Amino acid sequence: MTTMNLLQAVNNALDLAMAENDSVICFGEDIGHFGGVFRATSSLQEKYGKDRCFNTPITEQGIAGFAIGLAAQGSVPVAEIQFADYIFPAFDQIVNEAAKFRYRSGDQFNVAGLTIRTPYGGGIAGALYHSQSPEAYFCHTPGLKVVMPSTPYQAKGLLMAAINDPNPVLFFEPKRLYRAATGEVPEQAYEISLGVAEVVRQGSDITLLGWGAQMEYLIEAADQVQQEGISCEVIDLCTLLPWDIETVVASVNKTGRLLISHEAPRTGGFAGEISATIQERCFLSLESPITRVTGIDTPFPLAYEKEYMPGTLKIYDAIKHTLSF
């Protein structure tokens, strides 16, 4: 075990994947000798050469299309979109090509080795074009997997699993936590199963559910209300598509209450899908309405970023309101 931050864990996962498999290729804007805007790919070009870690033109549609072509002929591309906000020019390639590749051919060909990494979310004063959380757009698309780690241990294990998964995977990395989140991480290669949630803390009064950067706020709020005698069960979803329905159902049937938090705007956010499913599965167990603590239905602001973010205090207030229903 060694101490890593989340960014180092991502870099370490890419390093090990490239060492294990010569077909793994990393590319994106400025990721070569520069290591990308956040340095996630630092030293990889030096170790594996310009044929396996290289810069691309500034064209997200081209990056995704090139990655699809590589995956279709047997390579294992790990493409980086510099900010998740810039993934939208590649939307057609991802949802209409990558996601449907296997289905349209009757499993005669696929893009199984495709992984697209991208940093998402606020908390760095990035304003409206460098702070978005677009995960819900892609969770609507059969044929993709959508993964969002929250800790260095998860980041390494989930990324290695994504690279080896026989499906195209979108891997959203919480950039606010790149250097802020640290933890013990095994030095050797390992995988964390996709589609499996992590029960971070057992509790009896309410279930708190989130993913990515929101987990820090959920845990802080759980700590605060614990001092008032409120017991929170905290679940990190880890994978949004497919999401671990059974783990969440079991928790809500036990606690009778559910709070879901994400940075993305409220309307159309993935919390709505979870709420509908849990209402269908746990209706007779619910002691109060399902609560959502989310971003606001506006473009992501700069001056009012703290007001926009669904942070610890908003979650604390929502927990107290839900328990008093």
Secondary structure, DSSP 8 states (H G I E B T S, - for coil): -EEEEHHHHHHHHHHHHHHH-TTEEEEETT-STT--TT-TTTTHHHHH-TTTEEE--S-HHHHHHHHHHHHHTT-EEEEE-SSGGGGGGGHHIIIIIITTHHHHTTTSS--TT-EEEEEE-SSSS-GGGS----HHHHHT-TT-EEE---SHHHHHHHHHHHHHSSS-EEEEEEGGGTTT-EEEE-SS-----TT--EEEE--SSEEEEE-TTHHHHHHHHHHHHHTTT--EEEEE--EEET--HHHHHHHHHHHS-EEEEEEEESTT-HHHHHHHHHHHHHGGG-SS--EEEEE-SS---STTHHHHS--HHHHHHHHHHHHT-
